[in-house]
Amino acid sequence: MSFSISEIIVSDTADKVVALNWAYENADGKLSNQWKLLAPYGDTPLKDCTESVLVGWLEEQIPNTTSELDRQIANAKAQQ
């Protein structure tokens, strides 16, 4: 049960991360989407935007809890 970041979207003008392509995966499946950050995040230099930093930003902003995502995956699996 964890998040991963497959791609970052960076503003052309400020070299700030503005969106994340993310995935959440558990033993039953995987969900993925794009999250547009509420604001480009702080003064973190682009070279310091590690996956753990990006996942932290995502977890702070995404409205879904991991329990909700687990339920969505379980529902999708049940429908198949």
C-alpha positions in Angstrom: 0.0 0.0 0.0 2.0 2.9 -1.2 2.1 5.9 -3.5 4.6 6.4 -6.3 5.2 9.2 -8.7 5.7 8.4 -12.4 6.1 11.9 -13.7 6.4 15.5 -12.6 5.1 18.5 -14.4 7.2 21.6 -14.0 6.3 25.2 -14.8 8.3 26.6 -17.7 8.9 29.9 -16.1 9.7 29.1 -12.5 11.2 25.6 -12.5 8.6 24.6 -9.9 6.7 21.4 -9.7 3.0 22.1 -10.5 1.5 18.6 -11.0 2.3 15.0 -10.2 1.3 11.8 -12.1 0.8 9.4 -9.3 -0.2 5.8 -8.6 -1.4 4.1 -5.5 -1.0 0.3 -5.3 -2.0 -2.4 -2.9 -2.1 -6.2 -3.2 -5.4 -6.1 -5.1 -4.6 -3.5 -7.7 -3.6 0.0 -8.7 -5.1 3.4 -9.2 -3.4 6.3 -11.0 -4.2 9.9 -11.8 -2.7 13.3 -12.0 -2.8 15.8 -9.1 -2.3 19.5 -9.8 -0.6 20.9 -6.8 -2.6 23.7 -5.1 0.4 25.9 -5.6 3.9 25.2 -6.9 5.6 24.0 -3.8 7.9 26.4 -2.0 11.5 27.0 -2.7 12.6 23.4 -3.0 15.2 23.3 -5.8 14.1 20.9 -8.6 17.1 18.8 -8.1 16.0 18.2 -4.5 12.5 17.0 -5.4 13.0 13.3 -4.6 10.2 10.8 -4.8 9.8 10.9 -1.0 9.4 14.7 -1.1 6.9 14.5 -4.0 4.9 11.8 -2.3 4.9 13.9 0.9 3.4 16.8 -1.0 0.8 14.5 -2.6 -0.2 13.0 0.7 -0.6 16.5 2.2 -2.9 17.7 -0.6 -4.8 14.7 -2.0 -8.3 14.6 -0.5 -8.6 10.7 -0.6 -7.3 8.7 2.3 -5.5 5.4 1.7 -8.5 3.6 3.1 -10.7 5.2 0.5 -8.3 4.3 -2.3 -8.2 0.7 -1.0 -12.0 0.6 -1.2 -12.0 1.9 -4.8 -9.5 -0.8 -5.8 -11.6 -3.4 -4.0 -14.7 -2.2 -5.8 -13.0 -2.2 -9.2 -11.7 -5.8 -8.5 -15.2 -7.0 -7.5 -16.8 -5.5 -10.6 -14.3 -7.4 -12.8 
